Amino acid sequence: MKQMKSRIIVSFAALVLLTCCQRQTQGELNLDYKTEINGTGEIGIIKKPIPADYRFIFGSKTVFPSYDDQSKDGFTIDLRSANLSKFDLSGKSLELLRSTFDSKTVWPESLPAVFLPDTIMDLGKDPGLNIRTLHALGITGKNVSLAIIDQTLLVDHIEYKDQLRLYEEIHNPGDEASMHGSAVASIAVGKTVGVAPNADLYYIAETHGVLTNGKFAWDLSYLAQSIDRICEINKSLPQEKKIRVVSISLGINGNFHNSKMALASIKKAAEQNIYVVFCDSDNFMGMFRNPLLDPNDFSSYEPGLVWSQFYYKKDSQKKYKDTVMIPMDSRCVASPTGTSDYVFYYEGGLSWSVPYVAGVYALACQVYPKITPTVFWEIVRRTGETIILTKDGNGSKFGCIINPVKIIEEIGKLT
């Protein structure tokens, strides 16, 4: 299963890289990578990247796209910032319910009755699995610091600007915010979207290699530098504000150049009591939810779109009996197109599950500061939910699904 999981991670990473670099590579094949960090002992926001403009994605199309469930492209129907005002979408229910769209998508006056974009966005903003029940009890990640290493961030987005304590760049191209950075930051600490909305956020924008002549060469030495930088920053923080968890939406493939360097830096972070979560750091996978179903109902979930084909193969469910399932698809998150913009992704990727895990760990740290990753995952598995999925007349157990409320209840008993 780990080999299959690695293929999924690398495939999605390549898709994201292509999406985020598309505008640059239309006119140039080599990117200019820069490093900008604060001076010694200083902590702050080093620069403010500009908002992205995604009108080019749909462009001047005159034919509405069709959904292809066999496509490996997670953005088959990408309506981000599209002007659809002159389209007749009355017979496009199937396509619309499988689309990705954002706050800048312009809809025609009439839409199919089953497609409710505002409702879909509102449901997608909810972290799900009753996370907001914990928020109502004051369990929000307060006084816990969380770090993210990802792509260029729109630092002033309303979802996380008040939580952002540091923004630096290490080997990072361009000045335009990426779709990936805004998404993972909001999933982790967003005010309305996030799992741990009161956690302090330390963010480093970094690229895991070099794009030359349209080809990407992986090099995790830059990731190692970024982890080391977080450890350096952490040493300067007061004891009650130490960084406890780092979110990295990447599978650290042993074949990537300098992967051992990155793993060595992760080990050094652990020595500072910093838990580094990445796509294959632990045995978890992402889940899909129908966009109109309740994100707080465990029965709303099923295997994630990017890997469900593997799950439903004969007898393959047994392979996942010890795998923890995390929300992934049908998420509405901060968009890089504007400081109050949002985007709904029908299909996510394990990249969206990693900051969710980091956020739950931040909640655990608030309740029990002595928590360790080993104890955390033991409790996660012990408290997980199992549901019954029915497909082609056959029922199968699906889970363990992460249950944040029960996790925090159990961790509370450790204090």
DASUL-V268537 format. One record per backbone hydrogen bond with DSSP energy under -1.0 kcal/mol. CO is the residue of the C=O (numbers start at 1). NH is the residue of the N-H. Records with the same first field share a line. If there is no record, write none. Layout:
# DASUL-V268537
CO=NH ; NH
This chain:
# DASUL-V268537
1=5
2=6
3=7
4=8
5=9
6=10
7=11
8=12
9=13
10=14
11=15
12=16
13=17
14=18
15=19
16=20
17=21
21=25
22=26
24=27 ; 28
29=214
34=172
36=169
39=42
44=167
50=177
54=57
55=59
58=61
68=71
77=100
79=82
82=106
84=87
89=92
92=96
93=97
95=98
96=99
100=79
101=344
102=105
106=84
112=115
116=120
117=121
118=122
119=123
120=124
121=125
124=332
128=131
131=135
132=136
134=139
135=138
138=140
140=198
141=144
144=200
145=244
146=202
147=247
148=204
150=206
152=178
153=155
154=157
157=160 ; 161
159=191
160=163 ; 164
163=201
166=203
167=46
168=205
169=36
171=207
172=34
175=50
178=182
179=183
180=184
181=185
182=186
183=187
184=188
185=189
186=190
187=195
188=196
196=199
200=146
201=165 ; 166
202=148
203=168
204=150
205=170
208=219
210=217
211=31
212=215
215=212
217=210
220=224
221=225
222=226
223=227
224=228
225=229
226=230
227=231
228=232
229=233
230=234
231=235
233=236
234=237
238=241
239=242
242=145
244=275
245=147
246=277
247=149
248=250
250=279
251=253
253=256
256=259
257=220
258=262
259=263
260=264
261=265
262=266
263=267
264=268
265=269
266=270
267=271
269=272 ; 274
270=273
275=246
277=248
278=281
282=284
283=324
285=326
286=304
287=328 ; 329
288=302
290=293
294=297
295=129
297=300
298=301
302=288
304=307 ; 308
307=310 ; 311
308=312
310=313
313=316
316=319
317=320
318=321
320=323
324=285
325=402
326=287
331=345
333=343
336=52
338=341
339=158
341=335
342=103
343=333
344=101
345=331
346=330
349=352
350=354
353=357
354=358
355=359
356=360
357=361
358=362
359=363
360=364
361=365
362=366
363=367
364=368
368=371
372=376
373=377
374=378
375=379
376=380
377=381
378=382
379=383
385=401
387=398
389=396
391=394
394=391
396=389
398=387
400=325
401=385
403=407
404=408
405=409
406=410
407=411
408=412
411=414
